[in-house]
């Protein structure tokens, strides 16, 4: 486990993923439930837990577990149900993909992939 790499991944994800997660969370869970600090906690905990799980278990099994960990984090921090957490996760991934695609069209690459989201 590379600590420097993990810290860089966390900082980049906070800058790129947390705002998208927060905006989608505000739209679907309500502005009183989805705070920006909650989105930051979701991202940080998701990445740290994912890194640890990947190092200990690895493979498809850890990916499946991380999917539910991310949903659980969204459910807990945005104070919503499982279905709404799933909707927030799916819409966040779609928004992220669209933004990454549009930035790529104009020649700006994002050095963060869907793997950061546990997918």
N, C-alpha and C positions, 0 to 999 in steps of 0.2 A: 504494500500500500504506500503510495507516494504522497506524503503530506503536502508538499508544495503543489503538486498537480491537483490534489483535492481542493486546496484553498483557492487556486486559480479557477477551477470549475465552479466552486460556490460563488465567487465574486462575479463571474461572467453570467451565471444563471440568475443571480439576484438582479443584475442589470437588464438582462434580456427576458427571462421567463417570468419573474415575479410581477412586473407591471402587467403583462398579458393576463396572467392568472388572476390578478387583482381586479382588472377591468371586467373580465368575464364573470368573476365571482360577484362583483357589484351588480352586474346586469341580471344575473340569474338568482343570486341568494339575497340580494338587497344590500344597500349601502351601509346599513346598520350592522349587518353580519360579516361583511367582507372588508376587513381593514387591510391596509398595505402591509403593516407589520405582520399580520396573519399570513399573507402571501409569502413574505420573506421567510417566516418560520417553516411554512410548508416546503419551500424550495430547499432550505438548508437541511432540515431533517430528512427530507426525501433523498437528497444526494448522499448524506452521511450514512443513512440506513442502507441505501442501495449499494454504496461502496463496500460497506461491511458485509452485507449479504452476498454480494458478488464475489468477495474474497473468500468467504467461508463455504458457500454452496456453489455458486456459479451456474451457468447454463439456463435452460428453459425454466426450470423449477424456481430459481431465484427471480426470474423475470415475472412469472405469474404471481409470486408472493409480493413483489414490488408493485405490481399493478394494484393489488388490494391495499398495500400500505399507502400509496399515493391517494387512493380513494378515501381511505380512513383519515388521512391527514386533512384532506379537503373537507370531509364531513365534520371533523372535529373543529377545525379552526374557523370554518365559514358557517358553522352551526346550521347544517342542513341535513337532509336525508341522503340515503345511498344513491337514489335515482338522480337527485339534483347534483350530487357530487360527481356522478358519472357524466352527467350532461356538462358540467363545468369543465371536467377533464377533457372530454371530446372536443368541445368548442375551443378550449385553449389550444389544443394541439392543432386544430384546423386554422385558427387565427395565426399561430406561430408559423405554420407551414406557408400560409399565404404571404405573410410579411417577409419570411426568408426568401420565397420565390420572387417577390417584387424587388427586394434588395438585390438579389442575384441578377435580375434583368438589367438593373442599372449599374452592375459591376461591383456591388458591395457584398462580400461574403460574410456570413456569420460563422464564427468558429465554434459553434455549439450545435450539437445535433439532438435528435429526438431521444438519444440514449440518456441524456440528462434528465429527461422526463420519466425515465424508467421504462421507456418503450423501445 
